[in-house]
Amino acid sequence: MNIKKTNELLDFHGQTVLVTGASMGIGYGIARRFAEAGADIVLADISPLGEQKAQELAQTFGVKTLFVKTDVSSENDVISLFEQVAKEFGKLDALINNAGIFPMKPVLEMDLALWEKIQAINLRGTFLCCREAGKLMVKTKKGNIINIASVDALHPSSVGLAAYDASKHGVWGLTKNLALELAPHKIRVNAIAPGGIRTEGVETMSAGATKAAANPEAPAEAPMDVPWGRMGEPDEMATTALFLASDMASYVTGSIIVADGGMLLK
């Protein structure tokens, strides 16, 4: 086995990394960290804001970037996305499935359309991207797939998130079985389970209440009781993804890293 030097373990120069839901929040944080590490970045998102974010990463870090407007719940969109990746870069080294939604609605008040929309984006989208990424990665006999699950894949956090929880349980189950399927091809598949992360989406949903979580003097104002005393930041999920995709985690597959500030301890 070739033992890399410590400074080589986080060098992603020459690699191509695709991040879904990459225009903001955890997705953009992940894309930025991989760009900083030298990777060429494909940003996929339904929001056109991704085009601007792709340009910013290219200018800041001098890497090649590509934005592809993508609805991950659409099979045609996902197939087109990976065709463009193959055309522009010729290979794919890492996929981070981050795209997802988390509308809150109790089951007894939920219509079928909302249930199916959540499953389509969170679970179907993850499946479609995993499938197409796997097809590219088996050609090179290497690769990394990282699925952004949730602490809700392990334990419910709030009433109103049953559909979200079901989708994230599915993501975790898919991660484990796909890791088994792709291991012979030397493709690692893992998941990250974030707790409460201070993203734009969470800020909007909480009407700005999470801003208080950034103040260590006022942890009680955070919207959830976290032993670490604050919410997580997107960059903390990004560095976790960087670890999982690097050779520091070369013997890790079919695993989930819980990054929740101790939330599940209570």
N, C-alpha and C positions, 0 to 999 in steps of 0.2 A: 504493500500500500504506500502510495506517495504521500508523505507528510508535508503539508503546506506550512509555510511560516505564518505566524499570527496575522501579519499585515496583509497576507495574500487571501486570507479566508473571507474577507468582506470586499474583495475586488470583483466587481461585476462587469468590467470592461469586456466588450465583445459579446455580451449576452443581451438577449431580447426579453423584455418583461412586459406582460400585458396585465393591466389592472382594469377591472370593470367598476362602474360607479366612481370614476376617477376624477370627476370635475370638482369635488369638494370633500370635506370631512375626512374620514378614515382613508378613503380611496386616494384622494389627492396627497394626503400625508405619506402614504405608501409609495405612490409614484415618485414623489420628491426624494425620498430617501434612496430609492433604487437609482434614480438619476444621479444623485450625489455620489453613489458608489460606482458610477461609470456605465450603467446599463442604458441601452436604447429602450425607449419607453413607448408603448402603445396605450393610449388612454381611450377607453370605451365608455360611453355614457349617453343617455338619452338627451341630456342637456347640451346645447351648443356651447355652453361655457367651457367645455373641454377643449375647444380649439384654442382659446386664449391661454388656458393653463398649459397646453402642450407647447405653445410658443415660449411661454415663460421658462419652462424647464429647459428647452433647447438653448435659449439665450443665457440662462444662469449657469448651466453645467456643461454646455458644449456637446451634448449628446444628440443623437437623432431621435426625433419624436414623431408620432403619428396619432392623430385623433380620428376616431371612427364613430360617427353617431350611431348608437346601437340600442335597440330595445332587446334586452337579454331574454325576454319571454317569447320573442319571435324567432322561430327556427331559421327562417330565411335571413334575418338580420345577423344571427350568430354565425351561420355558415359564411355569409359575405364577409364578416369581420375577420374570420380566420383565413379566408382566401386572400384578403388584403395583407394580412400579416405574412403569409407565405410568399406573396409576390414581392413585398417591400424588404423583407428581412431574411427570407429563405429558411427560417427556423424559429422555434420558440423555446426558450429556456425555462421560463417561469410564468405561471398564470396565477393571479390573485383574484378570486371570485369575491368581490365586495358588494356588488350592486344588490340593493335590498330596500324594502319599505317596511314600516312598522306602525300602520294606523291602529289606533286603539278603539275597540268596539266589543262589548260583551257578546258572547255567542248568541244569547237569546234575542239580541237586537240586530244581529248581523244577517245581511242578505247574501245569497249565494254568489252574487257577482263580486262582492268585496272579498269573500273567502277565496274564490278562484283567482282573483287578481294577486292576492298575497302569495298564494302557492305558485302562481305562474312566474312571478318575478323572483321570489326568493329561492324556490326549489327547482322549478323547471329550468329557470335561467342558469342556475349552477350546474345542473345536469348537462344542458346543451353545451355550455362552455367547457366543462370537463371532457365531454365526448370529443369535441372538435380539437381541443388542445392535445388530448391523448393521441389522436391520429397523427398530429405533427410530431409529437415527442417520441413515439415509437420508432420513427424513421431514424432518429439520432441516438436512440437507446439511452436517453437521459432526459431529466426534466424534473420540475417541481410544480405541484399544484397545491395552492393554499386556499382553503375555503374559509371565509369569515362567517363563523357560526354566531353563537351568543351564549352568555350564561344561561339564557332561557332554553338552550338545548339540553341543559342539565337540571335546571330547577326553575320553576316559574317565578317571575319577579313582580308581576302585577296583574290584577284582574283587567281584562280587556285585551290581553295579548295572546289569547288562545290560538288564533289563526297563525300569528307570527311564531309562537312557540312550536306549533305543529310543523311549520316549514323549517325551522332551525333544527328540530329533532331529525327531520329528514336529511338536512345537510350533513349532520354529524354521522348518521347512518350511511349515507352515500360515501362520505369521506373514508370510513373504515373499510367498506367493501371494495371501493375503487383502489385503495392502497394495496389490498390483497391481489386484485386483478392486474395491477400495473407493476408490481414488484419485480416480476421476471424481466421487465423491460428497463429496469433501473430508474423508474420514475417514482419519486416520493410524493405521497399525498397526505397532507396534514390539515388541521383546522386551528383557528384561533377563536376563543370564546371571550369577546370583550364584555365587560360590565358596562356601567354607565359612562359614556364617552361624550365629552363636551364638543359636539359638532354643530354645524349650522342647523341641521334637521332637529336635533334635540333642543337647541335654543328656541327654535320656532314653536315646537310642540309645548315647551314649558313657559312660553311667553317671556323668555329672558331670565327665568329664575336660576338657571344654571350658572350665570355669571358669578353668583355668590360663591360657587364652589371653587373658583380660582383664588379666593381670599382665605388663606390658612387660618386667619383670625376668626372666621365665621363659618366653620364647617357645618354647624347645625342648620344653616340656610340651604345646604345642598339638598336636591330633591329626593335623595335616597340616603339611607344610613349605611355608610361605607367605612369600615374600620380604618382605612388609610386616610380618612378625613377629607377627601375631595374626589371629584370625578376624574376620570382619565382624560388624557389628551390624545388626539389623533396620532401624534408622532410616537407615542408610546406603543401604539398598535403597529406602527410602521417599523419600528426597530425590532419588534417581535417577529414580524414577517421577514425582515432582513435576515434574522438569525435562522429561521426555518428554511429559507431558500439557499442559505450558504452552506459551505462544507463543514461549518461548525455543527450542523445538524445532520451530517451525512449518514448516520445510523438511525435516524428518526423517521418513521413512517407509520401512518395509521393512528397518529396521536393528536391530542387536542391540548393546546396551551390555554389555560384560563388566566386572563389578564383583567382582573376585576377589582384590584385594591382590597381584596379580602371579602368582597361582598357575599360570596357563597359560604363564608365561615359562620354567618349568623342565621 
